[in-house]
Amino acid sequence: MRKQVPYSVPDGYFDSLNSRLSSIPQQRARVNFLPYLAMAASFLILLAVGNFILNRTASSYQADDSEIIEYLIESGTTLAQVENIMDY
């Protein structure tokens, strides 16, 4: 059984194709970058504000050994466990 293509090209189609294509007005596609620029700027602003807030609220407090031991004892840690921890 021989396969046949049921489609055919109209006569003279390719002869007039060039002239038909040249009659279509050419337009340059303009890409609007403003929404992308606004989104990038908003992310940078959020990042800067978050960084500012975190740096302002960061604490440089360091607990000394007596405060750590007191916390461990108040939280239910036995003295033997505290001594074992402090040996390290």
Summary of the structure (lengths in Angstrom):
residues: 88
radius of gyration: 38.2
end to end distance: 88.4
largest distance: 101.1
contacts: 113
relative contact order: 0.05
helix: 59%
strand: 0%
